[in-house]
Amino acid sequence: MNESTLFLISFILYIFSAFFYFAFLFSKKIKFAKRGYWAAAIGLAIHTAALVLRIFESGHAPFTNMYESLSFFGWSAVFAYVFVEAKFKLRKAGPYYMLIVIALMALASSPLMPKEATPLVPALQSYWLWLHVSITLIGEAFFCIAFVTSIMYLKAISKEKRGIDSESGLTSEKLDSISYRVIAIGFPLFTLGGLVFGMVWAYKAWGSYWSWDPKEVWTLITWFIFALYLHTRLVMGWKGKKSAIVAIIGFLAALFTYFGVNYLLTGLHSYA
């Protein structure tokens, strides 16, 4: 069984996961949420095998073109969700979050994405590639969860103002707390992978820690937004709506850093 077949199987399982989570959303039956979770977890295991096969087939890290990067981002997103779901029972977020995963996998499987593994240029033949990209994308996956929970928070607070209580136990206060906790996990990962390892690798590859490349600039902008989230929360006591809006803007900035820079701006980080 080759990498593309395993990728397809994991993609199908993620679709089933979303289906079960939506069934839970409308039926309120926990059994559907549990099936959604296990479909995602099994899909994650198969997706992991697909990435490992890709490494052996290509001889390098599984995120050197847009297809590989989207596949790994999808894997990171499911990994983060399986971890957070197991800890916080975030079942109601499942259907919306898995739609994002499906979108990433669908983009990766698009005919527009070249899937051939090609030899790396010398600058990419480094273990810093593994550290820089993998840790950055895992950090962004936790930001993705905060994006979903922050939107859910805004919806929950609107309902609570109208006197409608949450049926799932995911109150606005709990959603706000989960958003903060996942950002508290994602921020140091993003800082380490996106900035620290990125700068060290840039120095080793090009002799400069910082070159004002568009990806570097937007990574820094994203970092500042999430640093603002944590600063205003811990120092200024911000909670609730203000924090949720900052978290949403932060993930949108991360998405532009990931997609916009690659296709709209020219730089050292643009995928061919």
N, C-alpha and C positions, 0 to 999 in steps of 0.2 A: 504494500500500500504506500503510495507516494504522498508527498507534502500537500499537493493540491486536493487530493481526495480527503485527507484528514481535515484540511481547512474547510472544505465543503460540508463535511459531517458536523463539525463544530458550529458552522454557520446555521445549519438546519436546527441544531439543538438550541441555539440562542433564539431562533424564531419560535420554537416550541416553548421556551422559557417565557418569552413575552406573551404568548398565547395563554399560558397557564396563569401568569400574573394578572392579565386582563380578566380572565375568568374569575379569579379571586376578587378583583376590584368590583365586579358587578354582582357576584354571588355571595360575597363575604364568607366563603367557605375556606378555612385554613388549609384544607388538603390541596387546593389548587396552588396556593402560595408555596407550599412545601414542594410540590412537583416542579414549579417554576424554578425554585432554588436548586433542586437537584439536576434539572436539565441544564442550568447554567454551570453548575459545578462539574458535571460530566463533560459538557462542552469545553470547559476550561482545561480539563485533563487532556482531552483529545487535541485541543488547540496547542497545548504545550508540546505534545508529541510532534505536531506539524512544524512548530518552530524549531525543534531539535533536528528534525529531518532536513529542514531548510539550511540549517547551519552545516550539516554534513554534506549536503548537495552543493552548496555554494562555497564552502570553505571560509566563510566569514560571518560576521554578526548579521542577524535577521532583520536589519532595518537600514539598509543602504540605498534603497529606492522607495518610491512612494507606496508601492504595493506592500513591501515588507514592513514599512513604517506604519501603515494603516492596520495591517494585521497585528503587529505588536501592540499598537495603541488599543486595538479592540481587546487583545488578551489582557493588557494592563487594566483596562476598564472593568472587565469581568472579575479579574483577580481582586481588585479593590472592593468591588461590590460584594463578592462572596465573603470577604473578610468582614466588611461592615455589617452586612445582613446577619451574619452569624452572631455578632456582638450586640447589635441594636434592634434586631427584628424589624428592619426597615421595609417590610413587605409592600406597603402601599406605594413606595417609590419604585418598586420593581418594574411595573409595566412601562413607565416613562423612561426609566434608565436603560432598560433593555432595548428600547427603540433607538436610543443613541448608539448602542453597541451594534445593532443591526445596520444602522446607517453607515457606520465605519466599515463593517464587513462588506456591505454592498458596494461601497466605493472601492474597497480593495479588490473585489472580484470583478469590477467593471472592465470591459474590454479596453477602456482608455488607459488603464494602468499596465505598463509593461511588467511582465512577470518573470522574464528571463534573468537568471543570476549572472552578473557580469563581473569580471575582475575589478578589484578596487584600485583607485589611484593611490600613489604612495602615501599621501597625507591621511588617507583613511585606514591604512594598514597599521592600526595601533590599538592596544588594549584600552586606551582612553576612549575610543569610540564606544566600546561596550559600556563603560561607566557613565559617560556623558549622556548618551541617548536613552539607555534603559532606565536609569534612575529619574531622568527628567520626565519621561512619559508616565512612569508609575506615579510620580508626584502630581502630574496633570490629571491622572485618573481620579485621584482623591479630590481634586478641585472640581471635577465633573460631578461627583456625588454631591458636593456642596452646592453646585449650581442647581441640581434637581431639588435638593432639600430646601434651598432658599426660595425657589419658586413655590414649592409646597407650603412653606412658611407664610408667604404673602397671601396665598389662598386660604390657609387655615385661620390667619388673623382676621381676614375679612369675614369669614363665617362666624368666628367667635364674637365679633362685634355685633353680628345680627342675632346672637344668642343660640347659634347652632353648635353643639358639642361634637367633637371628633368621635366617630364610631370605632376607629381602629386603635385608639390610644395614642396616636401621633398628634399630640397637641402642638400648638405653635411654640410653646416653651421647649418641648422636647426636640422639635425640628431645628430650632435655633441652636440648641446645645449640640446636636449632631453635626450641624454645619460647622460650628466652631471646632469640634474635635477632629473632623476629617481634614479641615484646613490646617490644623495644628500638626497633623501627620504629613500632609502633602507639602507644606511650606518648607520644612527643612530638607525634604527629598529634592524638591525643585531647586532650592538654593544650592545644595551640594552638586546635583547633576547638571543643572542648567547654567549656573554661574561658576562655581569653584572648579569642577572638573572641566568645564568648557574652556575656561581661561587657561588652565594648565595645559590642556591639549593644544589650544591655539598657539601658545608659546612654543611648545615642542614642534608643532607642524610649520608655523609661519614666523616664529621668532618674535611674536608680539602677543601680550596678554589680551589686548583689546584693539579692535580695528574699526569700530563703529559700523560693522556689517549690519544690514537691516534686521537679521535674525537676532543678533546680539542686542540691538537697541530695543526690539519688541520683547525680548526675554526680560530685559531690565525693567521695561514698563510694567509687564505682568508681575514681576517680583515686587515692584513698588506698590502696586495695587493691593496685593495680598499682605505686604508688610503694613500698609495702611489699615487693612482690616484688623490685623492682630494688635497694632498699636492703639487704634481707637477703642478697641474692645478692652484691652488690658489696662491701658493708662487712662483713657477718657471715659471708660464705662459704657461705651456704646453697646447696645444689644438690639435684637429685633429687626425692625424694618430697615434701619440705616445699614446695619451689618449685612443684611440679606442683599440689599442693592449693591453694596461694594463687592460681595462674593459673586454676584451675577455678572457684574462688569468685569471682574477679574478673569472669570472663565471665558467670557467673550474675547477678552484681550489674548488669552492663551490660545483660543481657536484661531484668531488672526495670526498670531505668531506661528502657528502650525501650518495653516492653509494659505493665508493671505501672502505671507512672506515668500512661500515656495512658488506661488503662481503669479503674483502681482508685482513683486519686487525682485530685483536681480542682486545676487550676492553669493558669498562663498557657500551658503547653506542651501541654496536652491537645488531641488532634485532635478535630475535630467529627465 
